């Protein structure tokens, strides 16, 4: 779950940000977290978390200070 969220946030952070810091709220109506797990090396089990909320805080000046809360 977190790797998918981290990938989405990494893509969002690649977009140039006006200013030194910005905060975005995840829109629960348009956000979902999906996952796939390999079961006994035979099949994949897929699932989804439909209710997701959180914020992304990007610091362009110092990316190590950026935060993701979900």
Secondary structure per residue as TSV (DSSP state, phi and psi in degrees):
chain	resnum	aa	ss	phi	psi
A	1	X	-	360.0	-46.9
A	2	X	H	-70.2	-31.4
A	3	X	H	-67.1	-37.4
A	4	X	H	-66.2	-43.6
A	5	X	H	-64.2	-41.9
A	6	X	H	-62.9	-38.9
A	7	X	H	-63.4	-41.9
A	8	X	H	-65.2	-40.2
A	9	X	H	-69.5	-38.6
A	10	X	H	-60.9	-39.8
A	11	X	H	-65.5	-40.1
A	12	X	H	-66.5	-36.3
A	13	X	H	-72.1	-19.4
A	14	X	T	-72.7	-18.8
A	15	X	S	-75.4	131.7
A	16	X	-	-57.5	137.8
A	17	X	-	-109.8	131.8
A	18	X	S	-76.7	125.9
A	19	X	S	92.1	-171.9
A	20	X	S	-97.5	-22.7
A	21	X	E	-143.9	147.7
A	22	X	E	-147.0	149.6
A	23	X	E	-126.4	131.7
A	24	X	E	-121.7	142.0
A	25	X	E	-101.3	136.8
A	26	X	-	-71.3	136.1
A	27	X	-	-87.6	107.7
A	28	X	G	-59.0	-28.2
A	29	X	G	-72.2	-20.9
A	30	X	G	-123.7	19.4
A	31	X	-	-125.5	136.0
A	32	X	-	-144.9	155.0
A	33	X	E	-116.3	123.8
A	34	X	E	-115.9	150.9
A	35	X	E	-145.0	161.4
A	36	X	E	-139.5	132.2
A	37	X	E	-125.7	131.9
A	38	X	E	-77.1	127.0
A	39	X	E	-110.2	112.7
A	40	X	T	53.6	31.7
A	41	X	T	58.8	19.5
A	42	X	T	-114.8	-44.8
A	43	X	E	-141.8	166.2
A	44	X	E	-106.0	135.0
A	45	X	E	-106.5	126.6
A	46	X	E	-110.5	149.7
A	47	X	E	-152.3	173.4
A	48	X	E	-150.2	141.1
A	49	X	E	-102.2	113.5
A	50	X	-	-82.5	-31.4
A	51	X	-	-98.9	106.2
A	52	X	-	-128.7	136.6
A	53	X	-	-140.9	155.0
A	54	X	-	167.0	179.3
A	55	X	E	-135.2	155.0
A	56	X	E	-123.7	124.5
A	57	X	E	-114.7	114.9
A	58	X	E	-107.0	132.2
A	59	X	E	-117.2	102.4
A	60	X	S	-65.9	-35.8
A	61	X	S	-67.6	-36.9
A	62	X	-	-140.1	88.8
A	63	X	G	-57.3	-22.6
A	64	X	G	-69.4	-15.1
A	65	X	G	-94.0	1.9
A	66	X	-	-70.2	149.1
A	67	X	E	-133.3	150.2
A	68	X	E	-128.6	124.7
A	69	X	E	-124.4	123.2
A	70	X	-	-134.9	360.0
